Amino acid sequence: QVQLVESGGGLVQAGGSLRLSCAASGRTISTYAMGWFRQAPGKEREFVAAISWGGGITYYTDSVKGRFTISRDNAKNTVYLQMNTLKPEDTALYYCAARETTGRPKDTQGWYDYWGQGTQVTVSS
């Protein structure tokens, strides 16, 4: 079993930055693909970014390309989401997710086996 705990959310003005962290415990995630998803009020949870087990492959949803960067530090068992130039529409509860695979990560939430509880990001205009 893998436990995931997100942190780093908060309230920020539009144009600002935040860095989310997802700390894993229970098992090493060095052979896990990791993803970030978000859910805004009244909307379905959506894909944000994903990274392969070694960090060599990354995917982003179009709305965050060029603004968000996903990365990982397997030695620290942690995945990050650097979010720059934040917009009010980025306001959501952000979740990290994991699946053990050395294959390519996916952008579908049903593919992931483990989920954190989420961290809230609120961007004011």
C-alpha positions as semicolon CSV with decimal commas, in nm:
position;residue;x (nm);y (nm);z (nm)
1;Q;0,000;0,000;0,000
2;V;0,108;0,353;-0,077
3;Q;-0,010;0,650;0,124
4;L;0,001;0,990;-0,044
5;V;-0,014;1,324;0,135
6;E;-0,038;1,651;-0,056
7;S;0,076;1,985;0,080
8;G;0,163;2,334;-0,037
9;G;-0,180;2,462;-0,128
10;G;-0,309;2,799;-0,019
11;L;-0,448;3,133;-0,123
12;V;-0,256;3,329;-0,386
13;Q;-0,328;3,625;-0,610
14;A;-0,358;3,583;-0,984
15;G;-0,015;3,577;-1,143
16;G;0,143;3,423;-0,836
17;S;0,307;3,086;-0,782
18;L;0,271;2,784;-0,558
19;R;0,457;2,455;-0,534
20;L;0,258;2,151;-0,437
21;S;0,425;1,846;-0,287
22;C;0,303;1,488;-0,272
23;A;0,487;1,283;-0,013
24;A;0,456;0,906;-0,039
25;S;0,496;0,652;0,237
26;G;0,452;0,280;0,276
27;R;0,652;0,193;-0,034
28;T;0,909;0,357;-0,252
29;I;0,751;0,523;-0,555
30;S;1,058;0,491;-0,775
31;T;0,867;0,241;-0,994
32;Y;0,542;0,435;-0,989
33;A;0,394;0,671;-1,243
34;M;0,252;0,974;-1,068
35;G;-0,022;1,216;-1,163
36;W;-0,182;1,537;-1,045
37;F;-0,554;1,595;-1,082
38;R;-0,784;1,874;-0,968
39;Q;-1,149;1,926;-0,892
40;A;-1,313;2,265;-0,891
41;P;-1,644;2,325;-0,712
42;G;-1,933;2,183;-0,910
43;K;-1,705;2,022;-1,167
44;E;-1,565;1,677;-1,227
45;R;-1,210;1,591;-1,132
46;E;-0,977;1,652;-1,424
47;F;-0,623;1,560;-1,524
48;V;-0,350;1,819;-1,474
49;A;-0,010;1,651;-1,522
50;A;0,167;1,315;-1,506
51;I;0,523;1,192;-1,485
52;S;0,681;0,856;-1,554
53;W;0,864;0,652;-1,293
54;G;1,204;0,792;-1,388
55;G;1,086;1,142;-1,473
56;G;1,171;1,117;-1,840
57;I;0,812;1,145;-1,965
58;T;0,573;1,420;-1,864
59;Y;0,221;1,509;-1,980
60;Y;0,013;1,821;-1,917
61;T;-0,338;1,926;-1,990
62;D;-0,344;2,207;-2,244
63;S;-0,465;2,471;-2,001
64;V;-0,152;2,445;-1,782
65;K;0,118;2,389;-2,045
66;G;0,394;2,644;-2,008
67;R;0,278;2,740;-1,657
68;F;0,296;2,418;-1,453
69;T;0,586;2,178;-1,416
70;I;0,568;1,830;-1,268
71;S;0,883;1,679;-1,123
72;R;0,988;1,409;-0,882
73;D;1,262;1,327;-0,635
74;N;1,263;0,951;-0,589
75;A;1,524;0,975;-0,317
76;K;1,274;1,179;-0,114
77;N;0,975;0,973;-0,230
78;T;0,809;1,298;-0,333
79;V;0,647;1,444;-0,642
80;Y;0,605;1,816;-0,703
81;L;0,384;2,045;-0,906
82;Q;0,530;2,390;-0,961
83;M;0,249;2,624;-1,059
84;N;0,335;2,966;-1,203
85;T;0,125;3,246;-1,346
86;L;-0,176;3,116;-1,161
87;K;-0,523;3,211;-1,279
88;P;-0,856;3,217;-1,093
89;E;-0,966;2,920;-1,303
90;D;-0,687;2,714;-1,145
91;T;-0,879;2,725;-0,817
92;A;-0,949;2,366;-0,716
93;L;-0,870;2,085;-0,480
94;Y;-0,551;1,925;-0,612
95;Y;-0,489;1,553;-0,575
96;C;-0,189;1,337;-0,647
97;A;-0,223;0,979;-0,764
98;A;0,005;0,680;-0,819
99;R;0,023;0,357;-1,012
100;E;0,307;0,107;-1,011
101;T;0,436;0,083;-1,366
102;T;0,752;0,144;-1,561
103;G;0,541;0,219;-1,866
104;R;0,408;0,550;-1,987
105;P;0,179;0,740;-1,749
106;K;-0,181;0,808;-1,844
107;D;-0,418;1,100;-1,805
108;T;-0,721;0,897;-1,698
109;Q;-0,801;0,892;-1,328
110;G;-0,935;0,536;-1,336
111;W;-0,590;0,412;-1,426
112;Y;-0,437;0,519;-1,094
113;D;-0,452;0,296;-0,789
114;Y;-0,363;0,529;-0,502
115;W;-0,485;0,876;-0,419
116;G;-0,415;1,143;-0,164
117;Q;-0,673;1,353;0,020
118;G;-0,601;1,671;-0,170
119;T;-0,474;2,021;-0,101
120;Q;-0,677;2,332;-0,174
121;V;-0,550;2,597;-0,415
122;T;-0,741;2,923;-0,431
123;V;-0,642;3,195;-0,678
124;S;-0,796;3,538;-0,625
125;S;-0,845;3,786;-0,907
